[in-house]
Structure formats: C-alpha cells, structure tokens
Amino acid sequence: MKDQTHYPLCKSELKKVYTPKDYLVNGEIFDIVECSSCRLRLTSPFPDKDKIGSYYESD
C-alpha cells in the first residue's frame, strides 16, 4: 500500500476528510482524502496493483 500526500494528476495537496471502516469485505480502516484543487476524493493508502482485486471480492 502506498500513502498519498499529493493528487497524482495535478500534484495538489491531499487532505484527509474522514476515516471509515470497510464492513463489507475485509474490516480494514482507510482514509478518504480530498484534492485541495479539484476536490476529487480518493482512498488512501492506494492498494498495490497485485492486491487491488481482493477489495472487490464480495457478494
């Protein structure tokens, strides 16, 4: 997993908005961050490419 401090496209700073828990798949806690420029929200840390599929395994 890779923590992000800046949005990959515009390089603007990311600010933590809230920290939810994944109750559906794996019980992990993660951050929702928002780009200070365009206001797009992302999860952080970003999952590694080889592990991202496991986050979509649910009924």
C-alpha positions as YAML, in Angstrom:
chain: A
units: angstrom
residues:
- id: 1
  name: MET
  ca: [0.00, 0.00, 0.00]
- id: 2
  name: LYS
  ca: [1.16, 3.48, -0.78]
- id: 3
  name: ASP
  ca: [0.14, 6.57, 1.21]
- id: 4
  name: GLN
  ca: [-0.56, 9.57, -0.96]
- id: 5
  name: THR
  ca: [0.18, 13.18, 0.02]
- id: 6
  name: HIS
  ca: [-0.49, 14.76, -3.40]
- id: 7
  name: TYR
  ca: [-3.02, 14.02, -6.15]
- id: 8
  name: PRO
  ca: [-1.22, 12.09, -8.94]
- id: 9
  name: LEU
  ca: [-2.55, 14.21, -11.84]
- id: 10
  name: CYS
  ca: [-2.35, 17.83, -10.70]
- id: 11
  name: LYS
  ca: [0.13, 17.33, -7.83]
- id: 12
  name: SER
  ca: [-2.07, 19.34, -5.44]
- id: 13
  name: GLU
  ca: [-2.04, 18.51, -1.74]
- id: 14
  name: LEU
  ca: [-4.43, 15.86, -0.42]
- id: 15
  name: LYS
  ca: [-6.25, 16.49, 2.85]
- id: 16
  name: LYS
  ca: [-7.87, 13.76, 4.98]
- id: 17
  name: VAL
  ca: [-11.66, 14.10, 5.04]
- id: 18
  name: TYR
  ca: [-12.60, 11.07, 7.17]
- id: 19
  name: THR
  ca: [-11.55, 7.54, 8.12]
- id: 20
  name: PRO
  ca: [-14.17, 4.83, 7.50]
- id: 21
  name: LYS
  ca: [-14.01, 1.08, 8.13]
- id: 22
  name: ASP
  ca: [-14.73, -1.49, 5.42]
- id: 23
  name: TYR
  ca: [-17.51, -3.60, 6.96]
- id: 24
  name: LEU
  ca: [-18.32, -5.46, 3.72]
- id: 25
  name: VAL
  ca: [-15.10, -7.20, 2.64]
- id: 26
  name: ASN
  ca: [-12.12, -7.15, 5.00]
- id: 27
  name: GLY
  ca: [-12.69, -4.91, 8.03]
- id: 28
  name: GLU
  ca: [-9.75, -2.64, 7.21]
- id: 29
  name: ILE
  ca: [-9.68, 1.03, 8.13]
- id: 30
  name: PHE
  ca: [-8.60, 3.53, 5.46]
- id: 31
  name: ASP
  ca: [-8.66, 7.26, 4.80]
- id: 32
  name: ILE
  ca: [-10.73, 9.25, 2.33]
- id: 33
  name: VAL
  ca: [-8.63, 12.18, 1.11]
- id: 34
  name: GLU
  ca: [-9.62, 15.20, -0.98]
- id: 35
  name: CYS
  ca: [-7.59, 17.11, -3.56]
- id: 36
  name: SER
  ca: [-7.19, 20.72, -2.44]
- id: 37
  name: SER
  ca: [-7.52, 21.90, -6.05]
- id: 38
  name: CYS
  ca: [-10.23, 19.89, -7.82]
- id: 39
  name: ARG
  ca: [-11.93, 18.42, -4.69]
- id: 40
  name: LEU
  ca: [-11.82, 14.86, -6.06]
- id: 41
  name: ARG
  ca: [-11.86, 12.27, -3.27]
- id: 42
  name: LEU
  ca: [-9.72, 9.14, -3.18]
- id: 43
  name: THR
  ca: [-8.95, 6.30, -0.82]
- id: 44
  name: SER
  ca: [-5.58, 6.30, 0.86]
- id: 45
  name: PRO
  ca: [-3.41, 4.36, 1.01]
- id: 46
  name: PHE
  ca: [-3.72, 3.19, -2.59]
- id: 47
  name: PRO
  ca: [-3.74, -0.62, -2.82]
- id: 48
  name: ASP
  ca: [-0.89, -2.25, -4.72]
- id: 49
  name: LYS
  ca: [-1.84, -3.41, -8.23]
- id: 50
  name: ASP
  ca: [-1.41, -7.08, -7.33]
- id: 51
  name: LYS
  ca: [-3.77, -6.79, -4.32]
- id: 52
  name: ILE
  ca: [-6.49, -4.42, -5.54]
- id: 53
  name: GLY
  ca: [-8.73, -7.25, -6.77]
- id: 54
  name: SER
  ca: [-9.24, -8.54, -3.23]
- id: 55
  name: TYR
  ca: [-11.07, -5.32, -2.34]
- id: 56
  name: TYR
  ca: [-13.83, -6.16, -4.83]
- id: 57
  name: GLU
  ca: [-14.49, -9.73, -3.66]
- id: 58
  name: SER
  ca: [-17.94, -9.55, -2.10]
- id: 59
  name: ASP
  ca: [-21.38, -10.99, -2.64]
...
